[in-house]
Structures are given as structure tokens and as C-alpha cells.
């Protein structure tokens, strides 16, 4: 009788503990969807990084802008629900001189969704297209590109530790 009671208690306690689950907390530092890393270089000496003054970046359809001043590297998010992202990059945006210039940039890529965990969900990695990974255009009435050349350094956008694009101006 005593053995049956002990077995019953063991079975009952194992039933209660079998319902326990690990907490669903996404640990800080867990890799998330990376942003595109762009470095700016001198068009005259392509090995020298160059600071961009008063750069205003706006995503197509966005109401807000990203403002950068005196930087040689920027990070831009890419859309995870499309295979492209359009940005306008306006140099000397706070200037009232004619040097103020806007170039339109389109990034073309493939999205790969990767399951991280139940707590963190999914993250997306991107693969820039080799043939047309970056396309430059100008808005109507603008005849001059301030970005002279664009080079894809790394097609796989998997981390924010690598430079993906070099822009020369």
C-alpha cells in the first residue's frame, strides 16, 4: 500500500512538471535582421574614405528621414516583404547652395527568412543581385549624379560587421 502511494505521488508530480515550458524571452544579443552597410570613398582616390556632409536619406513612402553629418559609413534597413528597397540620398541637404543634390538608389535582392527561436521569431538575410544589385537614377530635372560609382563588396547581407556597398563621390 505504501509503495502504491509513493508511485502515485511520483506519477502525479511528474504530470505537473511535464507541463512546464522554458520562458519565451529573446536574449539580448541574439542576431536580428541586419542592415545594409555602406561606406563612402573619394572618387579621385578610391582607397581613401570620404566624409559625407549633411546627408539626408529617405526610404520610398517613408514619412521620416535619416540624417547623417560628417560620416563615412551608414547603415540602411532593407524591406523584408519585398525584393527591393528604394532610397533617395540627398547630399548637402541643409545647404541652400546649388551643391544640394539628390540621387535615387534602388537595392535589388533576394530575401531569406531564417527561424531563430520561438521567442525571437524570424530574422531575414539578403543576397544582393549580381547583375543589378544597385541601380542609380535621378529625380526629374536633376542631370547630375553626386554618387559617381557604386561597388558591391559583399553580396550576402548576413551581419552588420561587414561592408556591403562602397559608394564613390
N, C-alpha and C positions, 0 to 999 in steps of 0.2 A: 504494500500500500504506500509506504514511504517512497519507494522508487518511482512509482507511478506519479506521485505528486511532484517529485523533482523533475521528471521528464515533462510533465505538463507545464511546469513553470519555465523550463528551458524552451519548450516549443512556443509558449506564449510570449516570452521576451524576445525570441528570435523573430517572431511575427512583427512585433512593434519596431524592432531595429531594421527590418528589411525595407521599411517604408522611408527610411532616412535617405536624403539626397545631399550631394555636395552643393554648397552655396553657389548660386549663379552670380559671380562677381567677376567682371573683366579686369584682370590685374593691370595696373598701370605699367606701361612699357610694352604691352602686347602690340605687335606690329599692326598698323592700320593701313588704310588706303594711302599710298604715297602720293606726294605732289610732284609735278614736273620741275626739275631744277634747271635753270637757265643761267649761264654765265655770259657776260658781255666782254668783248675784246675789241682792241683797236683794229680797224680795217687796214691801216697802213703798216702796222707791225703786229701780225696775227698771233704772236706769242705773249703779248702784253695785255693784261686785263685792264679794262677801262671802266671808270665810274660813269653811271648814268645820272644826270641831274633832272630832278622833278619829273619822274616817270609816273604816269597815271595809266593803270591797266584796268580795263573794264570788260567783263565777260558779256557775250551777246545775251540780251534780255535781262541782264542784272541791273538792279537799281543803284547798287553801291559800286565804288571803285576801290582798287588797291593802290595806295600812294607810296612811292619809294623815292628817296632822295639820296644821292651820292652813294649808290650801291653798285656792286659789280656782279651780284648774284641775286636772283629772285626765285621764289617758289610759287607755282601756279597749280591750283586744283584742276583736274580733268573730270568731265562728266562721266559717271558710271553707267548711265542709262542710254548713252549714245555712243557712236563710234567716231565722234569728232567733237572738238570744242573750239569755239571762235572767241578771239580776244582782240580788242583794239589797244594798241600800245602808243601812248602819246608822250613824246619826249618834250621837255621844257614846258610842261603843261601849265605852270604858273606864270610863265613869261608872256608878255604882251607883244613880243617881237615876232617877226616872221619866221623865226627859227622853230617855233612851235609846229610840230609835225606829227601826224598820226599814220601808223601802218596797221593794217588788219592782218592778223595771223590766224591760220586755221591749222590745228593739230589733228591729224588723222591717225587712228589707232584701232587696235582690237582690244576688247575688254575681257579679262579672265577673272571670274569671281572665284574666290578661294574661301572655303569654310575654315574659320579659325577655331571657334568653340561655341557651345550653346550660349554662354554668357556674352561673348563678344560678337557673335554672328559671323558675317562675311566681310572680307576685305576684297578690294579689286586691284589687280595688277594690269598694266597696259603694255602693249607692244606697238611701238610706232611703226607705221608702214614705211618700208624702204623706198618705194617709188615716189610717194607723195606724203611723207610724214609731216612736213611743214610746208604750207602754202602761204605766200605773201601777196597781198593786194593792197590797193589804196582806196580810200573813200572817194566818191565822186568829186572832181575838182582838184584833187591833190595829185600832182605829177611827180613828186619826188619821194623816194624811199629814204628814210633815215637809217633803216636796217639794210646794210649793203649785201650781207650774205648770211645764210643760216646753215649750220652744220649739225647733223645728228651724230652725237658722240656715242650714245648708248641707246639702242632701240628698246630694251626691256626696262620699263619703269617699275621696279620692284622695291626700291628703297629710296630714301631721301639722302643717302650718303654719297651717291654718285651724281656726276653732272651728266645730264641727258642731252642738252642742247647748248651749242655755242652760237651766239649772235655777234656779228661784226658790224661796227658802225664808225 
